[in-house]
């Protein structure tokens, strides 16, 4: 079974940027879009009206079997537990492989629509969508299909898959001073190759077997998580932020409490103000660099 067509929210005027956001487990693209745009910033505007030149792309995963609940769920991969995402990690690989390839295709298409300007495209997701988008960010370095960094990464109430193994890799790099070499490029390469080989193994990803260009991992990252999140513990978000920072990736981390959905959502309006501040800062920085 293939993936459904993404839900698209078109820009209100000239298309200058694109955001690709992945839904959480049990949701879908249209539902995620409706929930996201029903929330507003302190200026009483939602994200779409605040950024009228931006195109919003909400992919939908296909239904897949969930081993824990013994039923089919709309999910990017089979997660056995959200409180202990390390449990039965082997179940995640097949879904991540399919989903990452699908999101890379969408990334390529959106960059093409913007005349090849990867820095005008943002990637991210909510909960399991964030986890899948992070895997995509690491794996795309080995695809050889996208050059340069994205405008930014937006992650909400999520985690980094296979985080304990990634922690080991980063620790080894620190012990051998690899982290200090080439601005951390060697560490990024090691982590990227781990994700590429773990998720794809012997499966082909555009015939690229080793990571040579890690420039996309210079993409600035925004992460936020509720301290009272009842579904994905905030410690998992903190751990993801810490590992990315130790991998020399620029991360802005935000915590909050009192969000809707038992804390498993973005705090309104503060969280939406933070998102807008982040993307506007990256947009302005890219405009300055291009002048």
N, C-alpha and C positions, 0 to 999 in steps of 0.2 A: 504494500500500500504506500502511495506517495504522500507527500506533504500537501495540505491545502494551500491555495493561493494566499499570500499575506494580505492582511487588512491594511489599506492605505488611507491615511488622512492627508489630503493634498494641501499644499501651501495656499495661502489666501492671495498671494501675489507672486512675483518672480521667485522661482526656486533657487535658493542659494546654499542650503544645507539639508542634510538628511539625518534622522535619528532612527536607528533600528533597535527595537526593544522586545525582548523575549518574555513571555508570560511565565507564571509559575505552574507547578503541577496541578492538574485538574481544571485549569482555566483554558483560555484560547485567545487568539489575537483580538477579535472584536470585543470580547468581554473585558480584556485588559485595557484596551483603548478607552472604552466607556468609563471604566473605573478611574483611570488616570486623568481623563479630561473632566471628570466631575469634581475633581479637587482643584483648589485655587490657591494662589499666592496671596501675600498680604495686600496686593494691589487689586484683589478680587478678580483676577484673570487666571485662566488655566494656562498650561504650558503652550498649547497650540496658538491661543490668541496672543500670548506674550511674545511668540516667535513666529510672526505671520509669513515669513519667507521660508519656513522650514517644512519639509516633507517628513511625515511620521510613518514608519513601516512597522507593522506588528505581525510578525510571522506566527503561524499556528503549527504546533507539533502534530504529528499523527498520533492516533491512539496506539498504545502499546501495553503489553501485559505487565501488571504489577505483581511481583512474586509475593510480597507481604500481604496484600489485600485479596489476591487471587481473582483479579478482575482487570479489564482493560480500562486504562485511564489516559486522557490526553496528557502526555508527558514527553519531555525531551530524552529522558533515559529512565531506566528502572532503578529508583532509589529505594532501598530496603528500609531505611530509617532516616528520618530528618533530625533526630536528636543525636544519633551517632552515625554520621555520614561515612565513617570508615567501615561500617558493618557490611559485609558481602559486596565489596567494591567491584568484584568481577562482573556483577550484574549490570554495572553502569556502562561498560565499554561499548557494547554493540550499539546502544542508543546514542551515545556520545559520538561515535564514528559517523552514523547517519546524519545526526543533527548538525555536527560541525561542518560537514560537506555542504549541507543545505544552506547554512548561514553564510559560508564563504561565497557561495553562488550569489546570494542576495547582496552581500557586501560588494562584490565585483560589479554587479548591475548598478547599484546606487552610485558607486564611484564613476562608472561610465556615464551615467546620466548627468553628472556634475563635471564632465570634461576631464576626468582623470584626477580630480582634486580629492585625494584621500583625506586630507586635513579638514575637509568640509563634511565628513561623515562621522557620526557618533554611533557607538555600539554599546549595548548593555542589556540589563534584564532584572527581573524580580525573582527572588528566591531561587528555584531550580533554573529559571531563565538566566539569572546572574551566573550561576555555576557553569552553565553551558556556554555562555558568552565569554567567560574567562578562558575556558578550554579552547574556544575558537581563536581568541587573541593569541594564545601561545602556539596553537597548531598552524595558524596561517603563516607563521614565519617559515615553516617548512614547505609550504605550498608553492612558493615562488611566484605567486599570482598577484600579490598586492605589495607595492613598494611605498615606503615612507610611513610615517605615523598617522593614525587617525586623529580626528579633532579631539576626541575624548572618549572615555569609557564611563558608563553610569551603572552602578550596581546597588541594588536595594535588598536588604534582609536576606542575603545569600551566603554562599561559602565557596571555597576553592576545593574541587575534587582532588583526591589523592594527596591531601595536604601533608601528611606525615612523611611521605617519601620526598616530597618537595622540600620540606624542612631539612631532611637529611642531606639532600643535594646542596642546599644553600650553606648548611653548616660545614660540609666538606670544602666548599669553595672558600669559605671564610678562613678555615684552618690552613689552607694552602695559599692564602693571599690572592686567590683567583678573583675575588670580589673587587680588588683594587685595580686589576688589570683592564685596560681599554675601557675605562668608565663603567665597568660591570658587564661589558658585552659578553665575556666568556661565561659568566654566571647565567645570563639570560639565555645563552645558547644551550647550556647544559639543561636548564629547566625546560626549554622549548623542545629539545630533543627527547626528554623524558616523556612529555605529554604526547608528542608525535608518535613515539614508538609504543607507548602504553595503549593509546587509543587506536592506532592504525596497524601496529605490528607489521605483518608482511603485506597488508593491504596497500595498494598503490594510492598515493596522494600526489597526483601530477608528476610522478616519477622522481620526486625529490626525496632523498633519503637522509640528508643532513641539513642542518640549519646553517646558513651562511650570512643572512641578513636579518638582524634583530631590530631594525629601525622602528618597526611597528610597536615594539615594546617600550619605546619612548613616549607612547601615548599617555597623556595624563589621565589619572584614574580618580573618580569620585565614588566613594562608598558611604552608605548610611545604613543604620540598623537600630531597631528599637531595643532598649535595654530590657523591656518587658515583653519581648517577642515570645509568644507562647508556642510557636511552631518551629522556628529555627533559632536556637540559642544565640544570643549576641556574641558569645565567646567565639563562635565559628566565624562571624564576620570580622571580629578583631584579629583572629588568627590569619584570615586571608589578607587583611590589610598589612599586618606585620610581615608576612612572607613576601608580599609584593614589594614592600619597602626595602626589605633585606636583599631583594633581587635587583635593587637600584631602580625600581619603578616609582615614579612620582605619584603619591597617593594623598588625597584629601579624605580624611575619615571624620564622620559625623555620627554622634549617638543622640538619641532622644527617647522620650517615654510618652505614653498617652495617645499613641496613634490608634486609628480604628483597626478593626480586624484582630483584636487581641494583641495589638502591638506589631502585627505582621503587615505593616503598610508604611507609607511615607507620612510623616507628621505634617498636618495641615494647620497653618500655612507655612511654618518655618522651614520644613523640608523642601517645599517647592521654591521658596526664596533661595535656598542654598543651591538647588539645581540650576536655577536661572543665573545666579552669580557665577557658578562654575563655568557653564557653557558660554556665557557672555565674555568671561575672562579669557577663555581659550580662543574664542572667535576674534577678539580684539588682538590677542597675541599673534595669531596667524595672519591677520591683516597687516600688522606692523612688520612682520618678517617678510611678507611678500612685496612690500613697497621698496 
